[in-house]
Amino acid sequence: MDFTGKVALVTGGSRGIGAATVRAIIAGGGAAVIHYGSNRPAAEALAAELGAHRCHLVQAELSQIGATGPLWADAIAWKGQIDIVVNNAGMFIDENREGSDADWHAAWTQTLQVNLISTADLSRAAINHWLATGRKGAIVNVASRAAFRGEDPNHWAYAASKGAMVSLTKTLARAYSGQGIYTYTVAPGFVLTDMAQAAFDAEPGMMERLIRDIPHGAIAPASDVANAICFFASGLATHATGQTLDINGASYLR
């Protein structure tokens, strides 16, 4: 896939799916703004690996209202353009249904702010920019199979936020594809990231239990999801705008 001359903003870009996406975009000749929350060493290591001149680092805590404004301004100032937005950053919090109202509401607020509202904010900034400048663009939102099959009893907010991301994608596709702005969703199941591996290492047998629910017989590597993101972002399938691609090893089929 050719990303020559393209600049992508990837949220949560320093690790996991985000880092795999950045690698694929750089390999295709593009440049990437790597957003990170708190792990600057991981972001710096990725930029060093790929070439500092091809990457720009931007820190923002997406759980904070208003954080996307400075993030977007910094990102667009780097090269004067953003052609692709990958809304990958996400939050997976146990709401503790039996806990206090304050903790319950805090978990919902943080989850929705990171997973949904920051996605809407950055999509709005990108669309306003593209419409004002007459440029075309692509937005790829990273949802989850939870958007369709639901999540476990401790993660209502996560499932709800991911379902809303799918609906947001459809709305943007219907509204702006006529102006050359294309919007897509990928919906992964379990993905083998470094964070997931740490959880597996901490709980022996966890990986095997998860794999029993995956007919493919393995947890997806981050590169599988990144390849799907880049396919949509490449402009090779603009008539698929508004669609969701499931990447879950046949653990959930629609």
Summary of the structure (lengths in Angstrom):
residues: 254
radius of gyration: 17.5
end to end distance: 27.6
largest distance: 53.1
contacts: 869
relative contact order: 0.14
helix: 51%
strand: 16%
